[in-house]
Amino acid sequence: MEPPTSTDPTVLPSGLPVPDDDGAADALPGRRLPPLRLPSTAGGEVDLAEAACSPGTLVLFAFPHAGRPGQSLPPGWDAIPGARGCTPQSCAFRDAHGALTALGARVLGLSAQRLDDLREVAGRLGLPYPLLSDPKLALAGALGMPELTVGGARMYARLTMVARAGAIVKAFYPVFPPDRNAGEVIAWLEGAHSGR
């Protein structure tokens, strides 16, 4: 039985299927982010290798598809484990942005959605961090990141990576529920800072 569907992208319906850890992100820690330039909702492009080598910590969260109010989600979206929750996850990182910044972290979101779609999302949600558009999933190809294919369209599976000194030091995957991911990242960063 399919879980109930809501067209409000800010609300996570109950009964969503929980994604299994299929090991698709196990090889990411230790990998270096490549010198890949992606268009940003903040204007211009972001070089991921440079962002990962900047002082502090890079938090890069990949998400499949952020919906718009009043528009239908892809068919069967709520029945796909890990698909639903891009807007609640983005809002959670928005709300936790101050705490993440205080821990020395810079946040970037990443999706295969077109830049104009991501600009609408960033503006509507008031995101204080940029979203990057990677419609060809170039980063997924370079790192072997997990993907979803829905209705013939390839998109990122939900995944959050933490990078320092150019390399991935932690991968959160699968991410569920997505609205708690920012809190999980903060807890991990606080533990890393305290040496736990």
TAHUZI-V676900 format. One record per residue. N is the residue number from 0. RES is the residue in one letter. SS is DSSP state (hx for helix, st for strand, lp for the rest). OMEGA is omega in degrees with one decimal (NA if undefined). Layout:
N,RES,SS,OMEGA  N,RES,SS,OMEGA
This chain:
0,M,lp,179.9  1,E,lp,176.1  2,P,lp,-179.9  3,P,lp,-178.8  4,T,lp,174.4  5,S,lp,177.4  6,T,lp,177.2  7,D,lp,-174.9  8,P,lp,179.6  9,T,lp,-174.9  10,V,lp,173.5  11,L,lp,178.2  12,P,lp,175.7  13,S,lp,175.6  14,G,lp,177.8  15,L,lp,178.7  16,P,lp,-179.2  17,V,lp,179.4  18,P,lp,175.9  19,D,lp,172.8  20,D,lp,-178.4  21,D,lp,178.1  22,G,lp,-174.8  23,A,lp,179.6  24,A,lp,-174.2  25,D,lp,-175.8  26,A,lp,-176.0  27,L,lp,179.4  28,P,lp,-176.4  29,G,lp,178.6  30,R,lp,177.3  31,R,st,175.0  32,L,lp,-175.1  33,P,lp,176.6  34,P,lp,-176.6  35,L,lp,180.0  36,R,st,-178.2  37,L,st,177.9  38,P,st,-172.8  39,S,st,175.8  40,T,lp,177.2  41,A,lp,-177.1  42,G,lp,-179.5  43,G,lp,-178.9  44,E,st,175.0  45,V,st,173.8  46,D,st,-174.4  47,L,hx,177.8  48,A,hx,178.1  49,E,hx,179.8  50,A,hx,-179.2  51,A,hx,-179.8  52,C,hx,178.9  53,S,lp,177.1  54,P,lp,-179.8  55,G,lp,-172.4  56,T,st,173.4  57,L,st,172.7  58,V,st,-178.0  59,L,st,179.0  60,F,st,179.6  61,A,st,-179.2  62,F,lp,-173.7  63,P,lp,-171.5  64,H,lp,176.7  65,A,lp,-179.2  66,G,lp,175.5  67,R,lp,177.6  68,P,lp,177.4  69,G,lp,178.2  70,Q,lp,-179.9  71,S,lp,173.3  72,L,lp,176.4  73,P,lp,-178.6  74,P,lp,178.0  75,G,lp,-173.2  76,W,hx,-176.2  77,D,hx,-179.6  78,A,hx,-179.5  79,I,lp,-178.9  80,P,lp,176.5  81,G,lp,-176.5  82,A,lp,-173.2  83,R,lp,172.1  84,G,lp,-177.6  85,C,hx,179.8  86,T,hx,176.4  87,P,hx,178.1  88,Q,hx,179.2  89,S,hx,178.8  90,C,hx,178.1  91,A,hx,176.4  92,F,hx,174.7  93,R,hx,-176.0  94,D,hx,-179.5  95,A,lp,-173.2  96,H,hx,179.5  97,G,hx,179.5  98,A,hx,178.8  99,L,hx,178.2  100,T,hx,179.0  101,A,hx,177.0  102,L,lp,178.1  103,G,lp,-176.6  104,A,st,171.2  105,R,st,-176.2  106,V,st,171.1  107,L,st,171.7  108,G,st,-176.4  109,L,st,177.8  110,S,st,173.4  111,A,lp,179.3  112,Q,lp,178.9  113,R,lp,-177.2  114,L,hx,-179.3  115,D,hx,174.7  116,D,hx,-178.5  117,L,hx,175.5  118,R,hx,178.8  119,E,hx,-179.8  120,V,hx,-177.7  121,A,hx,180.0  122,G,hx,-177.9  123,R,hx,-176.9  124,L,hx,-179.5  125,G,lp,-176.4  126,L,lp,179.9  127,P,lp,-179.9  128,Y,lp,-179.0  129,P,lp,167.5  130,L,st,-179.5  131,L,st,-179.5  132,S,st,179.8  133,D,lp,-173.2  134,P,lp,178.9  135,K,lp,-178.6  136,L,lp,-178.6  137,A,hx,179.4  138,L,hx,177.3  139,A,hx,178.7  140,G,hx,-177.9  141,A,hx,-174.8  142,L,hx,-175.1  143,G,lp,179.7  144,M,lp,179.0  145,P,lp,-178.5  146,E,st,169.2  147,L,st,170.2  148,T,st,-176.8  149,V,st,-179.6  150,G,lp,-179.7  151,G,lp,-179.8  152,A,st,176.0  153,R,st,177.2  154,M,st,179.4  155,Y,st,165.5  156,A,lp,-177.3  157,R,lp,-174.6  158,L,st,174.4  159,T,st,179.3  160,M,st,173.5  161,V,st,-177.2  162,A,st,174.6  163,R,st,178.0  164,A,lp,174.2  165,G,lp,-174.0  166,A,st,176.8  167,I,st,179.2  168,V,st,179.9  169,K,st,173.9  170,A,st,174.2  171,F,st,-177.8  172,Y,lp,-9.7  173,P,lp,179.3  174,V,lp,179.1  175,F,lp,-8.5  176,P,lp,-172.5  177,P,hx,-178.9  178,D,hx,177.5  179,R,hx,-174.0  180,N,hx,-179.7  181,A,hx,177.4  182,G,hx,177.2  183,E,hx,178.9  184,V,hx,178.9  185,I,hx,179.6  186,A,hx,-179.8  187,W,hx,179.5  188,L,hx,178.1  189,E,hx,176.7  190,G,hx,179.0  191,A,hx,179.6  192,H,hx,-177.8  193,S,hx,179.5  194,G,lp,178.4  195,R,lp,NA
